[in-house]
Amino acid sequence: MSMLLLLPSAFQVLPILIVIISGLITLLFLVWGIPKLVSGVRIVQQQTDAIDCLSIYIISAITLCLCFTYILGMDLTLAARFQFIYAPALILLLAAGLTGCWQINKKISLVINCMTFLG
């Protein structure tokens, strides 16, 4: 989630009210945005098999990072620089979800325009 939305949340620097408001905004964005992105990804998945490849790559990259962290004791979760392994694939998956959302909105606006033209 921090790749999509990173609001201030440092407890030591900011007042607790700002941290709580930032957390609520993040949760609202999750509740509003994730279902739209998932439906967009499903639409694109019907058109191409690339979503399956991206999903498998992301799951295996995260599994590898977790194995290095918890089995081998090399903590790769501390630094953001270790996200380069799966960040491009997540960005592509996000782009696919936004493409599907764009296609849905385009179809809806076309139907509305036709209805207003005919009605």
QUICORRA-V936362 format. One line per field, one symbol per residue. ss: DSSP state (@ for helix, = for strand, . for the rest). A space follows every 50 residues. Layout:
ss->???
//
This chain:
ss->...............@@@@@@@@@@@@@@@@@@@@@@@@@@@@@@@@..@ @@@@@@@@@@@@@@@@@@@@.........@@@@@@.@@@@@@@@@@@@@@ @@@@@@@@@@@@@@@@@@.
//
